[in-house]
Amino acid sequence: MSIIKKAMNEQHISVGSKVSLISKPPYLKTADPMPMLRPSDILDIGDEGVVMDRRPGGYWGVKFAKGTFLMEIQYIALVTTQESSHKDV
């Protein structure tokens, strides 16, 4: 069942989507041409970023305020914005 859920999440995330960090990986891999491993405490759970590209191996390039990192789908979730149903006059 988790495989189906994972596949459904991947379909909704695309380049330009706003995502949020929902859990921390053991380390962060930079999205540089020569990726480097960084400690995971650079980012906090709830930090938001923008998906920049899709990478081989199931990674998404996500630009956060503190850098661009390669993230697996299990660590990010699509940010949904709720519009207000009333209008201010």
N, C-alpha and C positions, 0 to 999 in steps of 0.2 A: 504494500500500500504506500509506503514512503517513496518508492520509485515513481509511482504515478504522481504523487504530490510534488515531487521534485521536478518532474518533467513539466507539470502545469505551471510551476513558478517560473521556470526558464522561458516559457512562451510569453509571459507577461512582461518580463524585463527585456528592454531593448536599449540600444545606444540612445543616450539623451534622457533616459529614465532617472528619476530621483530615487535613491535607495538609502536605507538606514542600516547601520551595523546592529545586528540582533544578538550576536554572540562573538566573542573574541577567538580568533585562531591562536594556535600556540606561538606563532610568529607571523610577521607581515612580510610579503615579498614585494619589493618595489616594482613598478612598471617601467623601469628604465630599460634601455637596450641591453644592458648587462645587469639583470636583476640582482638585488642584494637582499639579504634577510635582515629584518629590523625587529626589535622587541615589540610585542603586541600592546604594550602600555602607551604607545604613541597615540592610539585611538581609544575612545571610550564608547561603551555600548550606547547607542542612540545617536551617535554622530551620523550626519547625513552627507551624502556625496552624489555625484553625477556619473553615470556609466559613460565611459569614453569609448570603449571598444570591447569586442569579444575576442578572447585569446584561445589558442589550442589548449587541450587538457582540461576543459571545463572551467576556465577562469574568465572573469570579467575584469577589465581595467576600470577602476573606480577612482575618481578624483575627489579626495576629501580636502578639507582646509589645510591639513598638515602633510599633504602629499598624495601622490597617485600610487595605488597599490593593486596587486592582482588578488582578487577575492573569489573564493568558491561560493556557489549559490547558497550553501547551507549557512553562511555567515551574514548574508544580506537579505533584506526584504524590501519590496516596493513600497514607497511612501505614497499613501493615498491622501488627497486633500478633500476635505468635506466642505462643500459650499453651503452657505447659510440659506435657509429657505425664505427668509424675510428680507425685504429691501429697506434700507435706511432712506428716509425722506429728508 
